[in-house]
Amino acid sequence: MKNILLTAIVALASVSLTTSLIGCGAATGSTVVKYNKGGAPIATEAPRDGSYQLYYFFGGNPVVTVPLKKGEKLGFEASGDKVMAVAGDKSYPVEVTATSRTAYWKHAK
């Protein structure tokens, strides 16, 4: 019984590690700014013209893509008891969960 339990724990840990390594690295482009659940939201500026995509750590596809000009607002801001992802004059509620605790903006290539 102990061997079965140990095998199951090792298998689960292996899947979790593999998934976590794939999560952030699977998205192409360069990360500009991140928000970690429980941390302070950070807003910055788009470093260059282009398309910026919002991702969650375990998500392989962008949640939204926004065209921005260099210097426009990009990042995360507190809004009451919520955190909003901001890009230019647009904002989107951040929906981090127990398994996806990080949201991030990437400059798309």
Backbone as CSV, one residue per row, in Angstrom:
resi,resn,N_x,N_y,N_z,CA_x,CA_y,CA_z,C_x,C_y,C_z
1,MET,0.826,-1.197,0.000,0.000,0.000,0.000,0.863,1.251,0.000
2,LYS,1.948,1.246,0.796,2.826,2.407,0.840,3.478,2.661,-0.507
3,ASN,3.844,1.581,-1.222,4.469,1.734,-2.536,3.518,2.360,-3.544
4,ILE,2.256,1.969,-3.495,1.262,2.535,-4.408,1.086,4.023,-4.126
5,LEU,0.985,4.381,-2.866,0.825,5.779,-2.479,2.055,6.596,-2.885
6,LEU,3.231,6.050,-2.635,4.469,6.743,-3.003,4.555,6.925,-4.514
7,THR,4.199,5.899,-5.281,4.205,5.989,-6.744,3.239,7.067,-7.221
8,ALA,2.057,7.130,-6.619,1.068,8.138,-6.998,1.571,9.545,-6.689
9,ILE,2.220,9.724,-5.555,2.745,11.040,-5.179,3.855,11.463,-6.131
10,VAL,4.747,10.559,-6.467,5.838,10.865,-7.399,5.279,11.212,-8.773
11,ALA,4.289,10.469,-9.232,3.681,10.745,-10.531,3.017,12.117,-10.553
12,LEU,2.287,12.435,-9.491,1.623,13.734,-9.404,2.642,14.874,-9.374
13,ALA,3.700,14.707,-8.623,4.746,15.726,-8.549,5.404,15.913,-9.909
14,SER,5.622,14.837,-10.631,6.240,14.902,-11.949,5.356,15.665,-12.936
15,VAL,4.059,15.366,-12.922,3.120,16.072,-13.803,3.065,17.548,-13.443
16,SER,3.032,17.862,-12.157,2.981,19.261,-11.717,4.219,20.025,-12.157
17,LEU,5.388,19.417,-12.007,6.629,20.069,-12.406,6.664,20.296,-13.904
18,THR,6.282,19.289,-14.682,6.273,19.422,-16.137,5.319,20.516,-16.576
19,THR,4.127,20.541,-16.004,3.141,21.554,-16.347,3.625,22.947,-15.986
20,SER,4.264,23.094,-14.841,4.736,24.419,-14.440,5.860,24.896,-15.332
21,LEU,6.689,23.995,-15.817,7.770,24.396,-16.721,7.235,24.799,-18.085
22,ILE,6.157,24.167,-18.513,5.569,24.474,-19.813,4.762,25.758,-19.755
23,GLY,4.064,26.017,-18.657,3.137,27.144,-18.544,3.673,28.463,-19.021
24,CYS,4.680,29.008,-18.407,5.181,30.336,-18.724,6.032,30.332,-19.980
25,GLY,6.758,29.278,-20.227,7.669,29.232,-21.346,7.010,28.944,-22.668
26,ALA,5.782,28.441,-22.672,5.126,28.064,-23.906,4.711,29.278,-24.728
27,ALA,4.446,30.387,-24.093,4.016,31.592,-24.792,5.227,32.280,-25.422
28,THR,5.090,32.666,-26.702,6.192,33.344,-27.369,6.187,34.821,-27.038
29,GLY,7.315,35.466,-27.208,7.445,36.883,-26.913,8.181,37.093,-25.612
30,SER,8.372,38.358,-25.267,9.114,38.673,-24.046,8.169,39.214,-22.971
31,THR,8.319,38.699,-21.751,7.489,39.145,-20.637,7.878,40.567,-20.244
32,VAL,6.878,41.420,-20.080,7.100,42.814,-19.712,6.827,43.037,-18.233
33,VAL,5.700,42.520,-17.738,5.326,42.736,-16.342,4.451,41.577,-15.866
34,LYS,4.630,41.192,-14.583,3.883,40.072,-13.990,3.127,40.528,-12.747
35,TYR,2.077,39.773,-12.448,1.365,39.928,-11.180,1.262,38.557,-10.538
36,ASN,1.688,38.437,-9.295,1.552,37.212,-8.521,0.483,37.422,-7.464
37,LYS,-0.462,36.486,-7.374,-1.557,36.580,-6.408,-1.008,36.890,-5.022
38,GLY,-1.573,37.911,-4.391,-1.146,38.312,-3.059,-0.044,39.362,-3.071
39,GLY,0.566,39.579,-4.211,1.628,40.580,-4.323,1.064,41.934,-4.714
40,ALA,1.935,42.914,-4.731,1.522,44.264,-5.133,1.423,44.335,-6.657
41,PRO,0.306,44.867,-7.185,0.210,45.037,-8.634,1.174,46.119,-9.115
42,ILE,1.766,45.911,-10.267,2.748,46.844,-10.829,2.268,47.311,-12.197
43,ALA,2.259,48.619,-12.396,1.959,49.190,-13.706,3.217,49.869,-14.226
44,THR,3.465,49.705,-15.503,4.629,50.298,-16.143,4.184,50.858,-17.484
45,GLU,5.099,51.008,-18.415,4.774,51.494,-19.759,5.222,50.475,-20.795
46,ALA,4.509,50.433,-21.912,4.916,49.575,-23.024,6.296,50.028,-23.495
47,PRO,7.264,49.130,-23.553,8.613,49.524,-23.934,8.778,49.844,-25.418
48,ARG,7.830,49.375,-26.247,7.903,49.652,-27.691,6.526,49.443,-28.308
49,ASP,6.329,49.937,-29.513,5.081,49.721,-30.241,4.901,48.230,-30.493
50,GLY,3.657,47.783,-30.494,3.394,46.392,-30.849,2.174,45.825,-30.154
51,SER,2.007,44.532,-30.293,0.894,43.824,-29.664,1.350,43.242,-28.345
52,TYR,0.513,43.411,-27.329,0.796,42.886,-26.004,-0.303,41.901,-25.640
53,GLN,0.105,40.761,-25.077,-0.831,39.694,-24.771,-0.826,39.380,-23.281
54,LEU,-2.033,39.191,-22.736,-2.206,38.831,-21.336,-2.315,37.314,-21.229
55,TYR,-1.495,36.726,-20.364,-1.490,35.277,-20.131,-1.668,34.986,-18.652
56,TYR,-2.150,33.783,-18.368,-2.109,33.219,-17.030,-1.078,32.109,-17.053
57,PHE,-0.439,31.846,-15.909,0.673,30.912,-15.853,0.372,29.572,-16.499
58,PHE,-0.779,28.961,-16.222,-1.080,27.650,-16.780,-1.833,27.729,-18.096
59,GLY,-2.042,28.915,-18.619,-2.751,29.041,-19.883,-1.780,29.079,-21.049
60,GLY,-2.060,28.322,-22.076,-1.187,28.311,-23.242,-1.534,29.396,-24.244
61,ASN,-2.761,29.886,-24.190,-3.218,30.896,-25.142,-3.420,32.232,-24.442
62,PRO,-3.190,33.329,-25.167,-3.420,34.639,-24.544,-4.902,34.857,-24.250
63,VAL,-5.170,35.547,-23.153,-6.532,35.895,-22.775,-7.030,37.015,-23.676
64,VAL,-6.139,37.957,-23.970,-6.479,39.101,-24.805,-5.192,39.624,-25.449
65,THR,-5.340,40.227,-26.618,-4.223,40.878,-27.305,-4.609,42.332,-27.536
66,VAL,-3.702,43.239,-27.168,-3.984,44.672,-27.266,-2.831,45.365,-28.002
67,PRO,-3.128,46.148,-29.061,-2.064,46.929,-29.704,-1.766,48.178,-28.870
68,LEU,-0.487,48.440,-28.615,-0.084,49.611,-27.838,1.054,50.340,-28.522
69,LYS,1.157,51.617,-28.223,2.293,52.433,-28.645,3.272,52.530,-27.482
70,LYS,4.513,52.722,-27.797,5.538,52.889,-26.770,5.097,53.970,-25.784
71,GLY,5.215,53.672,-24.479,4.871,54.642,-23.448,3.463,54.532,-22.903
72,GLU,2.588,53.757,-23.567,1.235,53.593,-23.032,1.270,52.694,-21.795
73,LYS,0.287,52.878,-20.916,0.225,52.127,-19.660,0.073,50.631,-19.930
74,LEU,0.811,49.834,-19.141,0.744,48.381,-19.242,1.072,47.783,-17.886
75,GLY,0.243,46.872,-17.416,0.540,46.219,-16.142,-0.703,45.834,-15.383
76,PHE,-0.641,46.043,-14.069,-1.706,45.607,-13.171,-1.935,46.682,-12.128
77,GLU,-3.221,46.941,-11.820,-3.577,47.955,-10.829,-4.664,47.423,-9.906
78,ALA,-4.638,47.880,-8.668,-5.692,47.546,-7.715,-6.918,48.396,-8.023
79,SER,-8.086,47.760,-7.916,-9.349,48.454,-8.104,-10.310,47.909,-7.060
80,GLY,-10.376,48.604,-5.918,-11.153,48.084,-4.794,-10.482,46.833,-4.269
81,ASP,-11.228,45.734,-4.196,-10.652,44.477,-3.720,-10.214,43.566,-4.873
82,LYS,-10.200,44.104,-6.091,-9.802,43.329,-7.268,-8.510,43.878,-7.855
83,VAL,-7.890,43.070,-8.689,-6.729,43.507,-9.459,-7.136,43.496,-10.927
84,MET,-6.785,44.564,-11.606,-7.115,44.695,-13.023,-5.839,44.676,-13.859
85,ALA,-5.879,43.964,-14.971,-4.807,44.027,-15.955,-5.123,45.242,-16.820
86,VAL,-4.151,46.130,-17.004,-4.384,47.352,-17.764,-3.452,47.420,-18.966
87,ALA,-4.009,47.910,-20.071,-3.243,48.087,-21.300,-3.829,49.292,-22.024
88,GLY,-3.083,50.395,-22.021,-3.610,51.620,-22.601,-4.812,52.078,-21.802
89,ASP,-5.941,52.293,-22.486,-7.158,52.731,-21.796,-8.110,51.570,-21.498
90,LYS,-7.632,50.344,-21.688,-8.458,49.158,-21.442,-8.064,48.493,-20.125
91,SER,-9.025,47.819,-19.499,-8.719,47.063,-18.282,-9.536,45.778,-18.262
92,TYR,-8.952,44.760,-17.653,-9.538,43.426,-17.606,-9.363,42.873,-16.193
93,PRO,-10.409,42.275,-15.622,-10.258,41.704,-14.272,-9.276,40.530,-14.309
94,VAL,-8.387,40.487,-13.350,-7.436,39.385,-13.237,-8.103,38.279,-12.438
95,GLU,-8.088,37.080,-12.990,-8.745,35.943,-12.353,-7.709,34.870,-12.029
96,VAL,-6.899,35.128,-11.010,-5.920,34.139,-10.588,-6.613,33.124,-9.679
97,THR,-6.134,31.893,-9.729,-6.720,30.813,-8.944,-5.625,30.122,-8.139
98,ALA,-5.993,29.080,-7.431,-5.010,28.323,-6.651,-3.960,27.680,-7.549
99,THR,-4.346,27.263,-8.746,-3.388,26.618,-9.652,-2.737,27.592,-10.620
100,SER,-3.358,28.725,-10.852,-2.809,29.728,-11.756,-2.684,31.043,-11.001
101,ARG,-1.620,31.175,-10.244,-1.443,32.308,-9.324,-0.750,33.503,-9.972
102,THR,-0.380,33.392,-11.240,0.380,34.447,-11.887,-0.269,34.855,-13.207
103,ALA,-0.338,36.157,-13.431,-0.783,36.708,-14.721,0.368,37.559,-15.242
104,TYR,0.530,37.625,-16.546,1.622,38.417,-17.094,1.309,38.928,-18.491
105,TRP,1.888,40.091,-18.798,1.796,40.697,-20.117,3.080,40.387,-20.879
106,LYS,2.923,39.963,-22.130,4.081,39.709,-22.999,3.967,40.575,-24.242
107,HIS,5.110,41.007,-24.747,5.162,41.660,-26.058,5.221,40.537,-27.077
108,ALA,4.243,40.497,-27.978,4.172,39.419,-28.974,5.216,39.648,-30.057
109,LYS,5.801,38.559,-30.495,6.787,38.649,-31.586,6.108,38.470,-32.904
